[in-house]
Amino acid sequence: MTYRLLAFALASLLVAEPSFAKGVPPYPAGFRIQEIQAPGARIHVRVGGKGPAVVLLHGYGETGDMWSPMAADLMRDHMVIVPDLRGLGLSSRPAGGYDKKTQAGDVAAVMDSLHVEKADVVAHDIGNMVAYAFAAQHPERVTRLVLIDAPLPGVGPWEELLKDPLLWHFRFGGPDMERLVKGRERIYLDRFWNEFSATPAKFDEASRVHYARLYALPGAMHSGFSQFAAFDQDARDNQESLKKGKLTMPVLALGGHKSFGPMMAVVARAAATNVEEGIVPDSGHWIMEENPDATVKLVRPFLDRPL
């Protein structure tokens, strides 16, 4: 068995081990796992339920595992599709392709493989950036879009947001930074989970262990840094997309009460014409750990509303 296959097999065993993942709410038994080949990357995907399709896109510091409470609710009347972004979780970690326009191609490849023509898209953090790139390139394939608690490179108040000292990690990367965090992945990730939470204890210990082990897999931190290193290219791509016009599908912009709050709607309105806003109460950035019930209750009626 090659080293790469051994690492993947080990990761699969770790994720399946009950004592390892007990703090992360499990996906319902009706979900299956598929490994879908996109151009340049293999995408690890969870699929469950029947009905109109909805794609859930995670962000940095987590994987598609974050969405399990929402997936359990939506699978009652939706086909729920939850990929790990390229380079993160159990998806492959290629050398390149971390610009969000390329990752939008990963989403298209996943949908094509599952014979899904169009879908609602719900996204958080870096998932927002991939979701916007996908919606901008393929507006006919996105029926509704939910953007949760993260900016879009090059869109609206992006340059002002970059001045926030809390976002120093946007420029943190490269070989020396990787050496600094090697073997200390948990310390690095705790910074995100603590500083971006309204109540850090709600991001529980078992969940932290789960994600820290996934981000400590060979090449995972390099891939994570690559997501941020692509922001300048993402900004240029997004500005080119905006020259063609704003998104016109319904958009729900949700900010954590102690995080982006109403700023999420400011970002969304710079990119789309049909935006409604909401606030996830009693929550910072980590909406599915801090207040999953409220998050589902905000997203569900938006997806259920007739077009």
N, C-alpha and C positions, 0 to 999 in steps of 0.2 A: 504494500500500500504506500503511495507517495505521501510526502509530508503534507501536501495540500489536502488530500483526501482524509488523512488522519486527523488533521485539525478540524475539518468539517464534521467528521464523525464524532469527535470529542465534543464539539459544540452542540450537536444534536442530542447527545446523551445528557449533557449538562442541562439543557433546556427542558428535557423530559423528566428529569429527576424531581420528584415531588418536594423533597426537603429543600431543593435549590430554588424552586420557583413558587414556593407556597405563599409568598407575599404578593405575587402578581396574580390577579384574578384570572383563572383559566378560561380559555375559549370553550364554548359549549361543544358537546360531543359531536354535533352535526357538522362542525368545521373540518375541512380536509386541508392538507398541505400540498402545494404544488411548487415545483422548481421550474420557472419559466425562463427561457433564453431570450434575452433582449439583445440588440446589437452591442456587443462588447461587454455584457454582464449577464450573470445568472441571478434572477430575482426570486427570492424566497417569498411565497405568497400563501396567505390563509384565505380560504373561500368557504362560505356557508350561507344557507338560506336560499329562498326563491322569491322572485319578484323583480321590480325595477332595480337596476344595479346602483350601488353606492361604493365609491372607492375612498378608503381612509388612509391618509398619508401622515406619518409620524415626523418628529423632528430629532434634533441632536440631544444626546443624553438618554435617549430611549430607543425603542424599536417598535414595530407594529404591535408588540405585546401590550403597549399602553392602551390600545383601543378596546380591549376585551369587554368592558362593561357596556360600551356603546354598541359594539358588534352584537352582543347578546340581545340587546333591545331591538336593533334594526333587523336582525335575521328573521324576525317574526313575519315580515312582509317585504323584505328586500333580499336581493343577492348581494352579500357583503364581501368585498374584496379588499384585503389588507396586506400590501407588500411591505417588506423591509426595503428601504432605499438602498441603492447600490453602495457598497462599501460598508454598510451598517447591518447590525443583527447577523442573520444567517445568509444574507445575499453575498455574492462574490465581491472581492475587493480588487477590481482592475486598477491598472496604473493611472488611468485617466477617465474623463467623462463626467466629472463632478460639477460642471456647469449645469444649471438647472434646465436649460434648453435640451441638453442631451438626456437628462433624467426624465424630462417630459416624454422623450421617446421610449424610455423604459415603461412608463405608464401606458402609453399607446400599445406597446408590445404585449403587456400583460392583458389588456382588454382584448386585443386581437386574438390572443391565444385562447381566451375564454369565450370568444365569439360574442363579445359585448360591444355594441355599436356606440352607445352613449351611456352616461352615468352621472349621478350626483357626485360631487367630490367634496370631502370634508378634510381639512388639513390643519396642522398645528406646527408652529416653529418653522424649521427649514422645509417641512412639508408644504407650508404656504407658498414658498418660492417655487417649488416644483409644480404645485397646483396652478399657480398663476401662469407659469410658462406653458403648461399643457393647455390651459383655457385660451391663452392668447394664440397658440399655434393651431388649436383644434376647437374653436368655439362651438362648432356643430356637435361635438361629442360631449359637451358639459351642459347638463340641464340646469343644475343649481350648483353654487359654489359657497362653501363655508370656510372662512379664513379666521384662524384663532391665534391671537397673541404673538405676533411677530411681524417685523417690517418686510418690505419688498425692496430688494436692491435697486437703486436708481429711481424709485417711485415716490412721489410726494415728499414727505419730510426726511427722506433717507439721509441726506448730508447732515442735517441737524441731529438726527438720532445717533449718527456715528460719533458725535462729540461726547456722548454719555460715557463717563468712565466705567460704568458697569459693563460696557460692551467691549472692553479691551481684548477679549478673546477673539474678536473678529480678525485681528491682525496677528494673532499668536499662532505660529506654525513654523515649519521648517525642521531640518535635521536636528538642530540643537534643542529645540523645544520638545521634539519627540524623545530625545535622550533624557530630558528633564522629567518627563512624565512616565517613562518606561518603568514598570514595576510600582508606580504610584498612581495608577489610573483612578483608583477609588478616591484618593485625595483630590485630584483634579476635578472629578465629576461631582464630589460633594460640594465643591464651591458653587456649581450651577444649582444643584438641588437645594442648597441652603439659602443662597443670596437671592434667588428668583422665586422663592416660596413666600406666601403670606405666613404659613405655619410649617416650618421645615419638618416637624415630626410627622406630618401627614404623608410625606414621602418616606415610607417606612423602611426599616432596616433590611427586610428580606428583598424588597424591590431594589434597593441600592446594591445589594450583593448580586442580584440577578443581572442588572445592567452593567455593573462594573466588570463582571466576568466576561460578558460578551464584548465589551470595549477593550478588554485586555487580550483578546484573541490576536494572533499574528496579523499585523497589517491594519487592524481596526482603528487604532488611534491615527495612523497616517491617513486613512480614508476619511476619518472625521475631520482632521485638519484640512483636508483637501476640499471638503464641502465649503468651508469658510474662505479658503484661498481663491475660490472661483467667484467670489462676490463681485469683483471688479468687472469680470466678463459678464456676469449676470446683469449688472447694472446697465452695461452697454446693450445687451440683448433686450432688456425690458424697455429701455428708452426707444429702441427701434420698433418694438411692438406697439408702444404708445403712439408713435407717429401714424400708425394705421388706424388708430381709434381705440376707445376704451371698451372694455368688456360690456356686453349688454344683457347677459343672463342674470337672473336674480342672485344677489350676493348677500350673505349674512356675515357681518364682521363682529366677532366676539373678542372682548378683552377681559383678562382677569382683573378683578376689582383692585387688587394691590399690584398690578403689573401694567399692561398696556392700557387697560381701561378704555375710555372713549377714543384714545389715539388710534386704536385699530380701525375705527370707522373713518378717520381722517386718511389713513393709508389706503383703505379700500376705495374711498371716493375719488382718490387720485388715479385709480386704475379702472373703475367701473362706474356705470351710469345708474344702476338700479340696486342701491345698497340700503339695507336696514341694519341697525346696530343693536348690540346687546352687551350686557356685563355679566360675567360669571361671578356671583357673590362669594364672599369668604374664600377667595382664591387668589394666589399669585399666578405665576406663569404655568405651573404644572396642574392644569385644570382637571385632568382625569385622575390624578392622585388626590388633589385637595378638595374637589367638589364634583365628583363624577355624576351624581344624580342631577344636579343643577345643569351641568353641561348637556346631558342627554335631553333634559326637558326644554332646553333652549333650541337644540338642533332638531329634535324630532318634529315639532309642528312646522318648522320651516320646510323640511323635506316632504311633509305630508300635504302641504298646501297645493291646491291645483294650480297648474301654470296658466 
